[in-house]
Amino acid sequence: MLSRLEASASRSQCLTISDLRSAIKHHLVLHRIDPEQGVRRFYSLMSERDLFGTVRLVRHWGRIGTNGQELVEIR
């Protein structure tokens, strides 16, 4: 059986914020759950601006229920 790939795209998780004071501009969260294989993973992408206006891409991934890992790219 193939794993299910669920994209959580509800208003609370996928936002375009028009408020210029907010650092977070876009946020996408994906979940992969396959009970037969014991797979419960998440993957998150977020674009944001730091205090100096630099755009950052933040990737966060791991097993659901853990802190996971994070990687930040400055663009």
C-alpha positions as CSV (number, residue, x, y, z in Angstrom):
1,M,0.0,0.0,0.0
2,L,1.3,3.5,-0.8
3,S,1.7,6.0,1.9
4,R,-0.8,8.9,2.2
5,L,0.6,12.3,1.6
6,E,-1.6,15.0,3.2
7,A,-1.2,18.7,2.6
8,S,-2.7,20.8,5.3
9,A,-3.8,23.9,3.5
10,S,-6.4,25.2,5.9
11,R,-6.5,28.9,6.6
12,S,-4.8,28.5,9.9
13,Q,-1.7,26.8,8.4
14,C,-1.3,28.3,4.9
15,L,-1.4,32.1,5.3
16,T,-0.6,35.1,3.3
17,I,-0.3,37.9,5.8
18,S,-0.7,41.4,4.5
19,D,0.5,42.9,7.7
20,L,4.0,44.3,7.0
21,R,5.0,43.9,10.7
22,S,4.6,40.1,10.6
23,A,7.8,38.2,9.9
24,I,6.0,35.1,8.4
25,K,4.8,35.5,4.9
26,H,3.9,32.0,3.7
27,H,3.7,28.7,5.6
28,L,3.1,25.2,4.2
29,V,2.8,22.0,6.3
30,L,2.8,18.4,4.9
31,H,2.1,15.2,6.8
32,R,3.0,11.7,5.7
33,I,1.2,8.9,7.6
34,D,1.4,5.2,6.9
35,P,0.3,3.1,9.8
36,E,1.3,-0.2,8.1
37,Q,4.9,1.0,7.8
38,G,5.0,2.9,11.1
39,V,5.6,6.2,9.2
40,R,4.4,9.5,10.8
41,R,6.4,12.4,9.4
42,F,6.0,16.1,8.9
43,Y,7.6,18.6,6.6
44,S,7.2,22.4,6.9
45,L,8.3,25.3,4.7
46,M,8.0,28.9,5.8
47,S,9.2,32.1,4.2
48,E,9.8,35.0,6.5
49,R,11.7,38.3,6.8
50,D,14.2,39.0,9.5
51,L,14.6,42.4,11.3
52,F,16.8,43.7,8.4
53,G,14.4,42.7,5.7
54,T,16.3,39.7,4.4
55,V,14.1,36.9,3.1
56,R,14.7,33.5,4.9
57,L,13.4,30.1,3.9
58,V,12.9,27.9,7.0
59,R,12.6,24.1,6.5
60,H,11.5,22.0,9.4
61,W,11.1,18.2,9.3
62,G,10.9,15.1,11.4
63,R,8.7,12.5,13.0
64,I,5.3,13.7,14.2
65,G,5.5,14.2,18.0
66,T,9.2,15.2,18.0
67,N,11.0,18.5,17.6
68,G,12.5,17.4,14.4
69,Q,15.3,19.3,12.6
70,E,15.4,22.8,11.1
71,L,17.4,24.4,8.3
72,V,17.4,28.1,7.5
73,E,18.5,29.5,4.1
74,I,19.1,33.2,3.6
75,R,18.1,34.5,0.2
